[in-house]
Amino acid sequence: MMYLAAMILLASISRAHSTSSSSSCFVSSSVTVRRFIFSSNNPPSSAVSSSSLLLSSSRSRRDRRCPRGEYLSSSSSSDGERTEQINVSRLSTLQTLLSMRGAPGSVGCNLGNGDLVAISPSSLSSSEYRDLHPHLLPLAKSVSSGHVVCALRRGYADDVEYFDTPALLARPWPIVESAVGLPGMRLLSLNSEHLMRRIAADADSSCGDQDNDDGVARRIVETYNDGLGCGNLSEKSMDEPYVTGSVAKLGYGLDKYVLLRVGPFPDLYETMSNNHLMKGDLESSLIAAEACNGKFGGRFGSTFTFYAKLLGSLSPRRDEECRDAARMTLRMPLPTLGLKRGDYVEVARMAGYASTDDDGDFAMAKMLEMYEKIREHEGNDNSGDKTPKQKAIEDADYVLDVACLTGRGYGNVRAEVAAIYREAGMEEDARFVERCS
């Protein structure tokens, strides 16, 4: 019966998620940024001063009630200005909610009450974030942990033929957790709207505890709802204001409400899997973990890291399946398989590249050795049918993957990655990467 219930729930979740595509939800509400056109001789850090980016205050009353985006303006230069689209829907609302409630699903950014401080526009090109992964745009920083909530801007080689299409250009950026100096990142949400609605539902479901006593939950829901219902979001279910009491009305609890009514979240699938396992329902536990792998398109290695851990924890152990799941992470962007170095060492051991007796340095070295072999094999198989942009993305990923495994600071590879993108005509990607150089 538990297995059947799990199958019905996961089927319901799949249908709910299939009605909205995360790749095209928020076309009209992305953030637009005006930026300098930097010459190749002048890096961004020297061209933009901390005072040259200012929030525009020229919105009408309707713009404030139904925001379509925020505009960051820069003073003009002799080369003129460029506009860059930042696909983070309702950025200022997201930053406010993060400050009030924290980021659910995170490990170092989950505190509210002002612990997460919004990162101002003037800091986006700051050298403070030089050693943050180059594809990340920092949005808010935790005072207590130093971890940062970021938007992930990156392309994939299999997207190249759609690079200049409106749908891909408007695709919302995933929200992740990382920190300066850490090798990886932790996926929090496929986009900002899903994360914000989860925050509102989380606050609403807590009514009755201390949050409700001082009205924090009510203010969070009001903040989230401000600007919704104006038709600015292409996903209609996300454009509807959140109705207080919705979690209780559905009757399945917060986690299932979020999965059924908001969107997929990796930490909730992991929780579901672990809960089934604790109840002795192995099949349902595996179904939830496998569903998590499928929901995130095979582009975030952390879901396979969890799957490998799950397989390795079973009795009797499933060592071969655990090994194969761990090795799958090497075929994805390596910075997505975990947050800290210890996560990578654990994957190396589960994959059979090192034993528990080997130290972390040995484990990382063996993982890099196997990664190089896989890349060489795949390169030989597909060397003749790649476009310049596909090759550039793969070459840039290689530089970042090696930096991730060797501990080389991301700040030291920004210029190299930018040069790879620029040579392939990917100017916006190059500028994004080198902004903190």
NULOBA-857440 format. One record per residue (C-alpha): x, y, z; residue number from 1. Coordinates in Angstrom, 3 decimals. Layout:
<zadrens>
+----------+----------+----------+--------+
:        u :        v :        w : lodren :
+----------+----------+----------+--------+
:        X :        Y :        Z :    NUM :
...
+----------+----------+----------+--------+
</zadrens>
This chain:
<zadrens>
+----------+----------+----------+--------+
:        u :        v :        w : lodren :
+----------+----------+----------+--------+
:    0.000 :    0.000 :    0.000 :      1 :
:    2.818 :    2.412 :    0.821 :      2 :
:    4.412 :    1.672 :   -2.555 :      3 :
:    1.102 :    2.331 :   -4.352 :      4 :
:    0.597 :    5.585 :   -2.451 :      5 :
:    4.093 :    6.720 :   -3.400 :      6 :
:    3.447 :    5.926 :   -7.058 :      7 :
:    0.177 :    7.898 :   -7.031 :      8 :
:    1.814 :   10.889 :   -5.343 :      9 :
:    4.794 :   10.961 :   -7.706 :     10 :
:    2.473 :   10.640 :  -10.704 :     11 :
:    0.464 :   13.603 :   -9.412 :     12 :
:    3.635 :   15.608 :   -8.934 :     13 :
:    4.810 :   14.766 :  -12.447 :     14 :
:    1.499 :   15.918 :  -13.954 :     15 :
:    1.603 :   19.124 :  -11.946 :     16 :
:    5.131 :   19.895 :  -13.100 :     17 :
:    4.438 :   19.022 :  -16.728 :     18 :
:    1.865 :   21.805 :  -16.944 :     19 :
:    4.570 :   24.413 :  -16.568 :     20 :
:    7.940 :   24.486 :  -18.239 :     21 :
:   10.694 :   25.994 :  -16.130 :     22 :
:   12.522 :   26.991 :  -19.280 :     23 :
:    9.954 :   29.542 :  -20.355 :     24 :
:    8.002 :   30.627 :  -17.311 :     25 :
:    9.013 :   34.181 :  -16.727 :     26 :
:    9.756 :   35.879 :  -20.019 :     27 :
:    8.228 :   39.232 :  -19.172 :     28 :
:    9.592 :   39.601 :  -15.678 :     29 :
:   13.315 :   39.172 :  -16.123 :     30 :
:   15.675 :   41.854 :  -14.931 :     31 :
:   17.439 :   44.060 :  -17.443 :     32 :
:   20.842 :   45.563 :  -16.764 :     33 :
:   22.652 :   48.291 :  -18.616 :     34 :
:   26.372 :   47.686 :  -18.613 :     35 :
:   29.484 :   49.248 :  -20.066 :     36 :
:   30.943 :   47.957 :  -23.298 :     37 :
:   34.442 :   47.129 :  -22.123 :     38 :
:   37.321 :   47.233 :  -24.539 :     39 :
:   39.570 :   44.197 :  -24.615 :     40 :
:   42.301 :   46.257 :  -23.000 :     41 :
:   40.265 :   47.318 :  -19.984 :     42 :
:   38.888 :   44.748 :  -17.555 :     43 :
:   35.498 :   45.427 :  -15.998 :     44 :
:   36.931 :   46.044 :  -12.549 :     45 :
:   38.784 :   49.111 :  -13.745 :     46 :
:   36.030 :   50.420 :  -15.967 :     47 :
:   33.189 :   50.521 :  -13.445 :     48 :
:   33.487 :   52.245 :  -10.111 :     49 :
:   31.357 :   51.207 :   -7.159 :     50 :
:   29.244 :   54.312 :   -7.586 :     51 :
:   28.598 :   54.005 :  -11.311 :     52 :
:   25.655 :   51.591 :  -11.004 :     53 :
:   22.475 :   53.170 :   -9.645 :     54 :
:   18.956 :   51.904 :   -9.182 :     55 :
:   16.591 :   53.653 :  -11.511 :     56 :
:   13.829 :   55.539 :   -9.705 :     57 :
:   11.814 :   56.427 :  -12.767 :     58 :
:    9.038 :   53.873 :  -12.334 :     59 :
:    5.406 :   54.762 :  -12.551 :     60 :
:    2.955 :   53.798 :   -9.807 :     61 :
:    1.769 :   50.876 :  -11.922 :     62 :
:    5.372 :   49.735 :  -12.398 :     63 :
:    5.801 :   49.604 :   -8.632 :     64 :
:    2.580 :   47.645 :   -8.151 :     65 :
:    3.130 :   45.271 :  -11.057 :     66 :
:    6.917 :   45.195 :  -11.560 :     67 :
:    8.134 :   43.800 :  -14.846 :     68 :
:   11.768 :   44.065 :  -13.847 :     69 :
:   14.377 :   46.299 :  -12.290 :     70 :
:   16.745 :   48.522 :  -14.138 :     71 :
:   20.329 :   49.111 :  -13.157 :     72 :
:   21.681 :   52.137 :  -14.974 :     73 :
:   25.269 :   53.110 :  -15.613 :     74 :
:   26.796 :   56.344 :  -16.754 :     75 :
:   27.635 :   56.493 :  -20.428 :     76 :
:   31.064 :   55.807 :  -21.826 :     77 :
:   32.716 :   56.644 :  -25.089 :     78 :
:   31.801 :   53.160 :  -26.308 :     79 :
:   28.148 :   53.533 :  -25.338 :     80 :
:   26.090 :   51.094 :  -23.321 :     81 :
:   24.914 :   47.513 :  -23.591 :     82 :
:   21.890 :   45.909 :  -22.034 :     83 :
:   22.127 :   42.465 :  -20.513 :     84 :
:   19.097 :   40.469 :  -19.511 :     85 :
:   19.318 :   38.873 :  -16.086 :     86 :
:   16.654 :   36.210 :  -15.822 :     87 :
:   15.842 :   36.473 :  -12.139 :     88 :
:   12.168 :   37.276 :  -11.787 :     89 :
:   11.242 :   39.988 :   -9.241 :     90 :
:   14.773 :   40.239 :   -7.884 :     91 :
:   14.103 :   42.839 :   -5.183 :     92 :
:   11.138 :   40.817 :   -3.878 :     93 :
:   13.320 :   37.699 :   -3.779 :     94 :
:   16.011 :   39.525 :   -1.801 :     95 :
:   13.447 :   40.860 :    0.669 :     96 :
:   11.912 :   37.430 :    1.235 :     97 :
:   15.339 :   35.846 :    1.687 :     98 :
:   16.161 :   38.431 :    4.338 :     99 :
:   12.888 :   37.818 :    6.144 :    100 :
:   12.723 :   34.027 :    5.968 :    101 :
:   15.972 :   32.589 :    4.607 :    102 :
:   16.337 :   30.146 :    1.724 :    103 :
:   14.524 :   26.840 :    2.335 :    104 :
:   16.579 :   23.827 :    1.313 :    105 :
:   19.929 :   25.514 :    1.911 :    106 :
:   22.555 :   24.537 :    4.461 :    107 :
:   24.100 :   27.935 :    5.147 :    108 :
:   21.457 :   30.433 :    3.995 :    109 :
:   18.378 :   29.157 :    5.810 :    110 :
:   18.161 :   31.786 :    8.555 :    111 :
:   15.761 :   34.693 :    8.385 :    112 :
:   15.517 :   37.817 :   10.521 :    113 :
:   18.015 :   39.725 :    8.405 :    114 :
:   20.780 :   37.122 :    8.235 :    115 :
:   20.710 :   37.185 :    4.426 :    116 :
:   21.777 :   40.616 :    3.239 :    117 :
:   20.938 :   41.669 :   -0.301 :    118 :
:   23.983 :   42.244 :   -2.487 :    119 :
:   23.793 :   45.694 :   -4.017 :    120 :
:   24.246 :   46.348 :   -7.741 :    121 :
:   27.525 :   48.137 :   -7.076 :    122 :
:   28.961 :   44.938 :   -5.576 :    123 :
:   28.198 :   42.617 :   -8.486 :    124 :
:   31.605 :   43.290 :  -10.026 :    125 :
:   33.408 :   43.450 :   -6.692 :    126 :
:   36.680 :   41.592 :   -6.235 :    127 :
:   35.085 :   40.135 :   -3.088 :    128 :
:   33.407 :   37.585 :   -5.358 :    129 :
:   36.396 :   36.910 :   -7.590 :    130 :
:   36.747 :   33.335 :   -6.279 :    131 :
:   33.038 :   32.568 :   -6.572 :    132 :
:   32.237 :   30.205 :   -9.442 :    133 :
:   32.342 :   32.399 :  -12.594 :    134 :
:   28.845 :   31.387 :  -13.755 :    135 :
:   27.239 :   32.624 :  -10.540 :    136 :
:   25.621 :   36.003 :   -9.924 :    137 :
:   25.554 :   36.700 :   -6.154 :    138 :
:   22.174 :   37.881 :   -4.858 :    139 :
:   22.307 :   37.710 :   -1.044 :    140 :
:   24.962 :   36.806 :    1.523 :    141 :
:   24.539 :   35.189 :    4.937 :    142 :
:   26.085 :   37.160 :    7.775 :    143 :
:   26.422 :   34.043 :    9.936 :    144 :
:   27.872 :   31.526 :    7.453 :    145 :
:   29.310 :   33.607 :    4.612 :    146 :
:   27.391 :   31.464 :    2.117 :    147 :
:   25.769 :   33.216 :   -0.821 :    148 :
:   22.463 :   32.729 :   -2.641 :    149 :
:   23.215 :   33.072 :   -6.344 :    150 :
:   21.653 :   32.834 :   -9.782 :    151 :
:   23.329 :   30.361 :  -12.138 :    152 :
:   23.937 :   31.683 :  -15.641 :    153 :
:   25.369 :   29.125 :  -17.999 :    154 :
:   24.808 :   27.476 :  -21.328 :    155 :
:   24.956 :   23.806 :  -22.267 :    156 :
:   26.484 :   22.364 :  -25.391 :    157 :
:   23.229 :   20.685 :  -26.410 :    158 :
:   21.436 :   24.055 :  -26.297 :    159 :
:   23.698 :   25.693 :  -28.864 :    160 :
:   21.302 :   25.504 :  -31.810 :    161 :
:   18.764 :   27.455 :  -29.730 :    162 :
:   21.219 :   29.997 :  -28.286 :    163 :
:   19.761 :   33.077 :  -29.952 :    164 :
:   16.093 :   32.100 :  -29.763 :    165 :
:   13.732 :   34.132 :  -27.520 :    166 :
:   12.788 :   31.069 :  -25.461 :    167 :
:   16.384 :   30.280 :  -24.485 :    168 :
:   17.350 :   33.912 :  -23.960 :    169 :
:   14.427 :   34.294 :  -21.557 :    170 :
:   14.944 :   31.011 :  -19.687 :    171 :
:   14.997 :   31.740 :  -15.951 :    172 :
:   18.243 :   31.110 :  -14.124 :    173 :
:   18.334 :   28.463 :  -11.380 :    174 :
:   18.905 :   29.638 :   -7.810 :    175 :
:   21.778 :   27.962 :   -5.975 :    176 :
:   23.820 :   28.236 :   -2.799 :    177 :
:   27.588 :   28.575 :   -2.830 :    178 :
:   30.364 :   30.578 :   -1.210 :    179 :
:   33.622 :   32.245 :   -2.119 :    180 :
:   36.343 :   29.597 :   -2.170 :    181 :
:   34.044 :   26.576 :   -2.262 :    182 :
:   34.392 :   24.194 :   -5.230 :    183 :
:   30.689 :   23.624 :   -5.856 :    184 :
:   27.124 :   24.754 :   -5.459 :    185 :
:   23.843 :   23.422 :   -4.082 :    186 :
:   20.716 :   23.675 :   -6.204 :    187 :
:   17.872 :   25.387 :   -4.340 :    188 :
:   15.290 :   26.000 :   -7.056 :    189 :
:   14.934 :   25.978 :  -10.826 :    190 :
:   13.942 :   29.669 :  -10.736 :    191 :
:   13.218 :   32.548 :   -8.380 :    192 :
:    9.416 :   32.414 :   -8.644 :    193 :
:    9.282 :   28.824 :   -7.409 :    194 :
:   11.590 :   29.667 :   -4.502 :    195 :
:    9.557 :   32.726 :   -3.498 :    196 :
:    6.256 :   30.845 :   -3.559 :    197 :
:    7.803 :   28.109 :   -1.446 :    198 :
:    8.898 :   30.753 :    1.068 :    199 :
:    5.344 :   32.129 :    1.208 :    200 :
:    3.855 :   28.645 :    1.698 :    201 :
:    6.455 :   27.844 :    4.356 :    202 :
:    5.614 :   31.013 :    6.280 :    203 :
:    1.880 :   30.358 :    5.960 :    204 :
:    2.194 :   26.780 :    7.207 :    205 :
:    4.010 :   28.011 :   10.319 :    206 :
:    1.023 :   30.080 :   11.460 :    207 :
:    0.435 :   29.292 :   15.119 :    208 :
:    4.061 :   29.449 :   16.161 :    209 :
:    6.115 :   32.500 :   17.073 :    210 :
:    6.108 :   33.773 :   13.480 :    211 :
:    2.367 :   34.318 :   13.682 :    212 :
:    2.576 :   36.118 :   17.006 :    213 :
:    4.410 :   39.103 :   15.604 :    214 :
:    2.822 :   38.974 :   12.140 :    215 :
:    5.955 :   37.885 :   10.280 :    216 :
:    4.135 :   35.171 :    8.322 :    217 :
:    1.443 :   37.612 :    7.215 :    218 :
:    4.028 :   40.169 :    6.076 :    219 :
:    5.940 :   37.526 :    4.145 :    220 :
:    2.822 :   36.475 :    2.239 :    221 :
:    1.918 :   40.122 :    1.563 :    222 :
:    5.421 :   40.832 :    0.305 :    223 :
:    5.309 :   37.832 :   -1.983 :    224 :
:    1.868 :   38.709 :   -3.366 :    225 :
:    2.761 :   42.328 :   -4.109 :    226 :
:    2.821 :   42.729 :   -7.898 :    227 :
:    1.213 :   39.400 :   -8.753 :    228 :
:   -1.980 :   39.104 :  -10.763 :    229 :
:   -0.954 :   41.638 :  -13.406 :    230 :
:   -0.231 :   39.161 :  -16.178 :    231 :
:    3.516 :   39.763 :  -16.119 :    232 :
:    4.420 :   36.113 :  -15.514 :    233 :
:    3.848 :   33.728 :  -18.378 :    234 :
:    3.178 :   30.820 :  -16.015 :    235 :
:   -0.354 :   31.599 :  -14.846 :    236 :
:   -0.186 :   29.492 :  -11.686 :    237 :
:    2.764 :   31.571 :  -10.476 :    238 :
:    1.069 :   34.880 :  -11.351 :    239 :
:   -1.840 :   34.172 :   -9.000 :    240 :
:   -1.409 :   35.571 :   -5.460 :    241 :
:   -0.824 :   32.996 :   -2.758 :    242 :
:   -3.948 :   32.399 :   -0.674 :    243 :
:   -3.332 :   32.068 :    3.054 :    244 :
:   -4.364 :   28.651 :    4.304 :    245 :
:   -3.592 :   26.855 :    1.037 :    246 :
:   -1.226 :   24.351 :    2.645 :    247 :
:   -3.751 :   23.381 :    5.298 :    248 :
:   -6.565 :   23.213 :    2.742 :    249 :
:   -4.727 :   20.695 :    0.551 :    250 :
:   -4.185 :   18.540 :    3.608 :    251 :
:   -0.934 :   16.787 :    2.702 :    252 :
:    1.526 :   18.911 :    4.654 :    253 :
:    3.997 :   21.564 :    3.509 :    254 :
:    6.459 :   19.398 :    1.558 :    255 :
:    3.824 :   17.685 :   -0.557 :    256 :
:    2.001 :   20.976 :   -1.105 :    257 :
:    5.178 :   22.532 :   -2.484 :    258 :
:    5.885 :   19.588 :   -4.783 :    259 :
:    2.292 :   19.431 :   -6.018 :    260 :
:    1.439 :   23.132 :   -6.268 :    261 :
:    4.750 :   24.973 :   -6.689 :    262 :
:    7.471 :   22.960 :   -8.413 :    263 :
:   10.289 :   20.438 :   -8.004 :    264 :
:   12.897 :   20.966 :   -5.286 :    265 :
:   15.788 :   18.519 :   -4.838 :    266 :
:   15.873 :   18.700 :   -1.045 :    267 :
:   12.173 :   17.805 :   -0.826 :    268 :
:   12.634 :   14.738 :   -3.018 :    269 :
:   15.540 :   13.722 :   -0.806 :    270 :
:   13.401 :   14.198 :    2.296 :    271 :
:   10.617 :   12.137 :    0.727 :    272 :
:   13.072 :    9.376 :   -0.150 :    273 :
:   14.585 :    9.316 :    3.335 :    274 :
:   11.163 :    9.289 :    4.995 :    275 :
:   10.082 :    6.276 :    2.928 :    276 :
:   13.313 :    4.499 :    3.835 :    277 :
:   12.801 :    5.182 :    7.554 :    278 :
:    9.358 :    3.553 :    7.257 :    279 :
:   10.876 :    0.502 :    5.616 :    280 :
:    9.441 :    1.234 :    2.174 :    281 :
:   12.524 :    0.681 :    0.026 :    282 :
:   10.765 :    0.735 :   -3.339 :    283 :
:    9.101 :    4.086 :   -2.691 :    284 :
:   12.395 :    5.499 :   -1.422 :    285 :
:   14.158 :    4.522 :   -4.646 :    286 :
:   11.275 :    5.833 :   -6.766 :    287 :
:   11.535 :    9.259 :   -5.110 :    288 :
:   15.312 :    9.393 :   -5.588 :    289 :
:   15.057 :    8.346 :   -9.240 :    290 :
:   12.309 :   10.920 :   -9.814 :    291 :
:   14.663 :   13.554 :   -8.425 :    292 :
:   17.299 :   12.555 :  -10.988 :    293 :
:   14.768 :   12.914 :  -13.770 :    294 :
:   13.281 :   16.253 :  -12.668 :    295 :
:   16.513 :   18.172 :  -12.996 :    296 :
:   17.459 :   17.058 :  -16.475 :    297 :
:   20.745 :   15.384 :  -15.624 :    298 :
:   22.410 :   18.793 :  -15.350 :    299 :
:   22.954 :   18.836 :  -11.611 :    300 :
:   25.212 :   16.079 :  -10.335 :    301 :
:   24.051 :   16.485 :   -6.721 :    302 :
:   20.915 :   14.419 :   -7.385 :    303 :
:   23.078 :   11.457 :   -8.435 :    304 :
:   25.322 :   12.077 :   -5.417 :    305 :
:   22.282 :   11.618 :   -3.183 :    306 :
:   21.167 :    8.559 :   -5.154 :    307 :
:   24.596 :    6.978 :   -4.725 :    308 :
:   24.523 :    7.650 :   -0.975 :    309 :
:   21.086 :    6.088 :   -0.736 :    310 :
:   22.166 :    2.950 :   -2.599 :    311 :
:   25.294 :    2.684 :   -0.471 :    312 :
:   23.281 :    2.896 :    2.752 :    313 :
:   20.968 :   -0.035 :    2.011 :    314 :
:   21.172 :   -3.436 :    3.606 :    315 :
:   22.166 :   -5.549 :    1.834 :    316 :
:   24.405 :   -2.986 :    0.209 :    317 :
:   24.099 :   -2.242 :   -3.498 :    318 :
:   27.740 :   -1.462 :   -4.079 :    319 :
:   27.759 :   -1.753 :   -7.871 :    320 :
:   24.700 :    0.458 :   -8.291 :    321 :
:   26.157 :    2.940 :   -5.804 :    322 :
:   29.408 :    3.013 :   -7.777 :    323 :
:   27.627 :    3.549 :  -11.099 :    324 :
:   25.475 :    6.387 :   -9.712 :    325 :
:   28.546 :    8.116 :   -8.266 :    326 :
:   30.380 :    7.806 :  -11.585 :    327 :
:   27.452 :    9.434 :  -13.395 :    328 :
:   28.379 :   12.709 :  -11.711 :    329 :
:   31.586 :   12.862 :  -13.760 :    330 :
:   29.480 :   13.292 :  -16.906 :    331 :
:   27.874 :   16.469 :  -15.574 :    332 :
:   29.314 :   19.869 :  -14.642 :    333 :
:   31.463 :   18.896 :  -11.662 :    334 :
:   30.731 :   22.012 :   -9.582 :    335 :
:   27.112 :   20.780 :   -9.377 :    336 :
:   27.792 :   17.464 :   -7.644 :    337 :
:   28.329 :   18.977 :   -4.186 :    338 :
:   28.987 :   22.130 :   -2.209 :    339 :
:   32.164 :   21.417 :   -0.230 :    340 :
:   35.371 :   19.516 :   -0.856 :    341 :
:   34.237 :   16.709 :    1.436 :    342 :
:   31.320 :   16.019 :   -0.902 :    343 :
:   33.766 :   15.357 :   -3.745 :    344 :
:   35.954 :   13.109 :   -1.645 :    345 :
:   32.882 :   11.075 :   -0.681 :    346 :
:   31.839 :   10.738 :   -4.332 :    347 :
:   35.339 :    9.582 :   -5.277 :    348 :
:   35.150 :    6.869 :   -2.631 :    349 :
:   31.633 :    5.763 :   -3.610 :    350 :
:   32.762 :    5.623 :   -7.239 :    351 :
:   35.589 :    3.275 :   -6.310 :    352 :
:   38.381 :    5.691 :   -7.196 :    353 :
:   39.643 :    5.757 :   -3.612 :    354 :
:   39.095 :    3.882 :   -0.373 :    355 :
:   38.221 :    5.168 :    3.071 :    356 :
:   41.895 :    4.711 :    3.973 :    357 :
:   43.000 :    7.184 :    1.283 :    358 :
:   43.228 :   10.854 :    2.163 :    359 :
:   41.272 :   13.598 :    0.436 :    360 :
:   44.104 :   14.708 :   -1.827 :    361 :
:   44.550 :   11.192 :   -3.202 :    362 :
:   40.792 :   10.797 :   -3.732 :    363 :
:   40.577 :   14.092 :   -5.640 :    364 :
:   43.617 :   13.209 :   -7.758 :    365 :
:   42.137 :    9.833 :   -8.730 :    366 :
:   38.824 :   11.478 :   -9.546 :    367 :
:   40.590 :   13.962 :  -11.815 :    368 :
:   42.478 :   11.118 :  -13.483 :    369 :
:   39.239 :    9.294 :  -14.311 :    370 :
:   37.577 :   12.532 :  -15.428 :    371 :
:   40.419 :   13.117 :  -17.904 :    372 :
:   40.028 :    9.597 :  -19.308 :    373 :
:   36.275 :   10.041 :  -19.777 :    374 :
:   36.759 :   13.395 :  -21.469 :    375 :
:   39.420 :   12.019 :  -23.799 :    376 :
:   37.201 :    9.076 :  -24.775 :    377 :
:   34.138 :   11.240 :  -25.394 :    378 :
:   36.243 :   13.784 :  -27.280 :    379 :
:   37.514 :   11.117 :  -29.673 :    380 :
:   33.970 :    9.923 :  -30.317 :    381 :
:   32.530 :   13.395 :  -31.040 :    382 :
:   35.468 :   15.444 :  -32.254 :    383 :
:   34.212 :   16.126 :  -35.771 :    384 :
:   30.641 :   17.274 :  -35.298 :    385 :
:   30.847 :   20.197 :  -32.861 :    386 :
:   30.109 :   23.832 :  -33.607 :    387 :
:   32.530 :   26.511 :  -32.345 :    388 :
:   30.082 :   27.408 :  -29.566 :    389 :
:   29.664 :   23.816 :  -28.480 :    390 :
:   33.408 :   23.376 :  -28.353 :    391 :
:   33.777 :   26.634 :  -26.412 :    392 :
:   31.232 :   25.556 :  -23.806 :    393 :
:   32.923 :   22.198 :  -23.386 :    394 :
:   36.387 :   23.769 :  -23.201 :    395 :
:   35.221 :   26.308 :  -20.616 :    396 :
:   33.546 :   23.553 :  -18.606 :    397 :
:   36.804 :   21.612 :  -18.679 :    398 :
:   38.755 :   24.534 :  -17.213 :    399 :
:   36.147 :   24.992 :  -14.478 :    400 :
:   35.898 :   21.266 :  -13.738 :    401 :
:   39.659 :   20.953 :  -13.327 :    402 :
:   39.731 :   24.027 :  -11.077 :    403 :
:   36.959 :   22.452 :   -9.006 :    404 :
:   38.910 :   19.220 :   -8.467 :    405 :
:   42.376 :   20.709 :   -8.019 :    406 :
:   41.444 :   23.571 :   -5.715 :    407 :
:   42.662 :   26.225 :   -8.110 :    408 :
:   40.865 :   29.475 :   -7.293 :    409 :
:   38.063 :   30.359 :   -9.697 :    410 :
:   39.406 :   33.886 :   -9.794 :    411 :
:   42.538 :   32.547 :  -11.454 :    412 :
:   40.623 :   31.005 :  -14.370 :    413 :
:   38.115 :   33.765 :  -15.124 :    414 :
:   40.272 :   35.356 :  -17.817 :    415 :
:   40.943 :   31.980 :  -19.442 :    416 :
:   37.250 :   31.065 :  -19.541 :    417 :
:   36.308 :   34.506 :  -20.858 :    418 :
:   38.871 :   34.182 :  -23.650 :    419 :
:   37.397 :   30.818 :  -24.675 :    420 :
:   33.909 :   32.298 :  -24.887 :    421 :
:   35.082 :   35.425 :  -26.716 :    422 :
:   36.949 :   33.460 :  -29.362 :    423 :
:   33.697 :   31.620 :  -30.174 :    424 :
:   31.759 :   34.895 :  -30.462 :    425 :
:   30.041 :   34.464 :  -27.087 :    426 :
:   30.667 :   38.026 :  -25.968 :    427 :
:   27.947 :   38.258 :  -23.304 :    428 :
:   29.190 :   35.063 :  -21.676 :    429 :
:   32.728 :   36.421 :  -21.702 :    430 :
:   31.703 :   39.711 :  -20.081 :    431 :
:   29.692 :   37.935 :  -17.411 :    432 :
:   32.613 :   35.713 :  -16.447 :    433 :
:   35.223 :   38.465 :  -16.353 :    434 :
:   33.187 :   41.038 :  -14.400 :    435 :
:   35.043 :   40.217 :  -11.137 :    436 :
:   38.492 :   39.738 :  -12.716 :    437 :
+----------+----------+----------+--------+
</zadrens>
